[in-house]
Amino acid sequence: MLKKISKIPFNDTPEQAAKLDAVIAECAGDQSQLMHVMQVAQDIYGYLPFEIQKKIADGMGVTLEKVYGVATFYAQFALSPKGKYAISVCLGTACYVKGSQDILDELQNQLHIDAEECTDDGKFSLSACRCIGACGLAPVMTVNDDVYGKITAKDVPGILAKYAE
């Protein structure tokens, strides 16, 4: 059984629902359009909450497990909302051997969320990635477009403080 990922309640607007309904109606009956519908839904909502995955599955005539499988296979899809400040910690080899797991652990401790979750106030979301492409700065984390390199877990509180206000 699939479960809801986010602790933040899903809120849909009539405008968002109408946009998704239109694309589902346009593509219904053509399962080869599943990814397209999911991409449009991601553009509309910013992520694919359980309720939207279910709506897509029902409208496209596929199982919920199929939609979930596609959503979890492709990195372009998110199952939880992104915060105002999206934090990503590189767990690629160079970063990992230089302590990025400690940084991720400290972020989880400070924010009281796990990776791929968003804080209840919607301010911060946290994710782990395989490579940011800045191996010379290992370990690396990003906050939106800001890159922090050669950091340790001790730097985390100071970095978060910059965005807390």
BELRAPE-V251711 format. One record per pair of residues at least 12 apart in sequence whose ideal C-beta (glycine too) atoms are under 10 Angstrom apart, sorted by the first residue. I is the first residue (numbers start at 1). GAP is how many residues later the second one is. If there is no record, write none. Layout:
I|GAP / I|GAP
This chain:
1|63 / 1|64 / 2|48 / 2|51 / 2|52 / 2|62 / 2|63 / 2|65 / 2|66 / 2|77 / 3|47 / 4|45 / 4|46 / 4|47 / 4|75 / 4|76 / 5|42 / 5|43 / 5|44 / 5|45 / 5|73 / 5|74 / 5|75 / 5|76 / 5|111 / 5|112 / 5|113 / 6|41 / 6|43 / 6|44 / 6|72 / 6|73 / 6|74 / 6|75 / 6|110 / 6|111 / 6|112 / 6|114 / 6|119 / 7|73 / 7|74 / 7|106 / 7|110 / 7|111 / 7|112 / 7|113 / 8|41 / 8|72 / 8|73 / 8|75 / 8|109 / 8|110 / 8|111 / 8|112 / 8|113 / 8|114 / 8|117 / 9|40 / 10|35 / 10|37 / 10|39 / 10|40 / 10|41 / 10|42 / 10|71 / 11|34 / 11|38 / 11|40 / 12|32 / 12|33 / 12|37 / 12|39 / 12|40 / 12|43 / 13|31 / 13|32 / 15|29 / 16|25 / 16|28 / 16|29 / 16|36 / 17|27 / 17|35 / 17|38 / 18|26 / 19|21 / 19|22 / 19|24 / 19|25 / 19|26 / 20|17 / 20|20 / 20|21 / 20|23 / 20|24 / 20|25 / 20|32 / 20|35 / 20|36 / 20|39 / 21|34 / 21|38 / 22|18 / 23|13 / 23|14 / 23|15 / 23|16 / 23|17 / 23|18 / 23|20 / 23|21 / 23|33 / 23|36 / 24|13 / 24|16 / 24|17 / 24|31 / 24|32 / 24|34 / 24|35 / 24|36 / 25|34 / 26|14 / 27|13 / 27|29 / 27|32 / 27|33 / 28|30 / 28|31 / 28|32 / 28|33 / 29|30 / 29|31 / 29|32 / 30|30 / 30|31 / 31|29 / 31|30 / 31|31 / 31|35 / 33|27 / 34|22 / 34|23 / 34|26 / 34|27 / 34|28 / 34|32 / 34|33 / 34|36 / 35|35 / 35|36 / 35|39 / 35|41 / 35|42 / 37|18 / 37|19 / 37|22 / 37|23 / 37|25 / 37|30 / 38|14 / 38|15 / 38|18 / 38|22 / 38|29 / 38|32 / 38|33 / 38|36 / 38|38 / 38|39 / 39|35 / 39|37 / 39|38 / 40|16 / 41|12 / 41|14 / 41|15 / 41|26 / 41|30 / 41|36 / 42|29 / 42|32 / 42|34 / 42|35 / 42|36 / 45|33 / 45|36 / 46|32 / 46|34 / 46|35 / 46|36 / 47|24 / 47|30 / 47|31 / 47|32 / 47|33 / 47|34 / 47|35 / 47|71 / 47|78 / 48|19 / 48|20 / 48|22 / 48|23 / 48|24 / 48|29 / 48|30 / 48|31 / 48|32 / 49|29 / 49|30 / 49|31 / 49|32 / 50|14 / 50|17 / 50|18 / 50|29 / 52|15 / 52|19 / 53|12 / 53|13 / 53|14 / 53|15 / 53|17 / 53|18 / 53|24 / 53|26 / 54|13 / 54|14 / 55|12 / 56|14 / 56|15 / 75|52 / 75|54 / 75|55 / 78|38 / 78|40 / 78|47 / 78|49 / 79|37 / 79|38 / 80|33 / 80|34 / 80|35 / 80|36 / 80|37 / 80|38 / 80|45 / 80|46 / 80|47 / 81|36 / 81|37 / 81|41 / 81|44 / 82|36 / 82|40 / 82|42 / 82|43 / 82|44 / 82|45 / 82|62 / 83|28 / 83|30 / 83|34 / 83|35 / 83|36 / 83|38 / 83|39 / 83|40 / 83|41 / 83|42 / 83|43 / 83|60 / 83|61 / 83|80 / 84|34 / 84|35 / 84|37 / 84|38 / 84|39 / 84|40 / 84|41 / 84|60 / 84|79 / 85|34 / 85|37 / 85|38 / 85|39 / 85|40 / 85|41 / 85|58 / 85|59 / 85|61 / 85|75 / 85|77 / 85|78 / 85|79 / 86|32 / 86|38 / 86|39 / 86|40 / 86|41 / 86|56 / 86|57 / 86|58 / 86|59 / 87|16 / 87|17 / 87|20 / 87|24 / 87|26 / 87|28 / 87|37 / 87|38 / 87|39 / 87|40 / 87|41 / 87|54 / 87|55 / 87|56 / 87|57 / 87|59 / 87|61 / 87|69 / 87|72 / 87|73 / 87|76 / 88|16 / 88|27 / 88|37 / 88|38 / 88|39 / 88|40 / 88|41 / 88|44 / 88|52 / 88|53 / 88|54 / 88|55 / 88|56 / 88|59 / 89|12 / 89|13 / 89|14 / 89|15 / 89|16 / 89|17 / 89|18 / 89|19 / 89|26 / 89|37 / 89|38 / 89|39 / 89|40 / 89|43 / 89|50 / 89|51 / 89|52 / 89|53 / 89|59 / 89|62 / 89|67 / 90|13 / 90|14 / 90|38 / 90|39 / 90|40 / 90|41 / 90|42 / 90|43 / 90|44 / 90|45 / 90|47 / 90|48 / 90|49 / 90|50 / 90|51 / 90|52 / 90|57 / 90|59 / 91|12 / 91|13 / 91|24 / 91|37 / 91|38 / 91|39 / 91|40 / 91|41 / 91|48 / 92|36 / 92|37 / 92|38 / 92|39 / 92|40 / 92|41 / 92|42 / 92|43 / 92|46 / 92|47 / 92|48 / 93|37 / 93|38 / 93|42 / 93|45 / 94|37 / 94|38 / 94|40 / 94|41 / 94|42 / 94|43 / 94|44 / 94|45 / 94|46 / 95|34 / 95|35 / 95|36 / 95|37 / 95|39 / 95|40 / 95|42 / 95|43 / 95|44 / 95|45 / 95|46 / 95|54 / 96|34 / 96|42 / 96|43 / 97|41 / 97|42 / 98|37 / 98|39 / 98|40 / 98|41 / 98|42 / 98|52 / 98|53 / 98|54 / 99|39 / 99|40 / 99|52 / 99|53 / 99|54 / 100|28 / 100|32 / 100|38 / 100|39 / 100|40 / 100|41 / 100|51 / 100|52 / 100|53 / 101|27 / 101|38 / 101|52 / 102|37 / 102|49 / 102|50 / 102|51 / 102|52 / 102|54 / 103|25 / 103|36 / 103|37 / 103|38 / 103|45 / 103|48 / 103|49 / 103|50 / 103|51 / 103|52 / 103|53 / 103|56 / 104|22 / 104|23 / 104|24 / 104|35 / 104|37 / 104|49 / 104|52 / 105|48 / 105|51 / 106|46 / 106|47 / 106|48 / 106|49 / 106|50 / 106|51 / 106|54 / 107|17 / 107|19 / 107|21 / 107|34 / 107|46 / 107|49 / 107|50 / 107|52 / 107|53 / 108|18 / 108|20 / 108|48 / 109|44 / 109|47 / 110|14 / 110|16 / 110|43 / 110|46 / 110|47 / 110|49 / 110|50 / 111|12 / 111|13 / 111|14 / 111|15 / 111|45 / 111|49 / 112|12 / 113|12 / 113|13 / 114|12 / 114|14 / 115|12 / 115|13 / 115|14 / 116|12 / 123|37 / 123|40 / 123|41 / 124|19 / 124|36 / 124|39 / 124|40 / 126|15 / 127|15 / 128|13 / 129|12 / 129|13 / 132|15 / 132|17 / 134|13 / 134|14 / 134|15 / 134|16 / 135|14 / 136|13 / 136|14 / 137|12 / 137|13 / 137|14 / 138|12 / 138|13 / 139|12 / 139|13 / 139|14 / 139|16 / 141|14 / 141|15 / 141|18 / 143|16 / 143|17 / 143|19 / 143|20 / 144|19 / 146|13 / 146|16 / 146|17 / 148|14
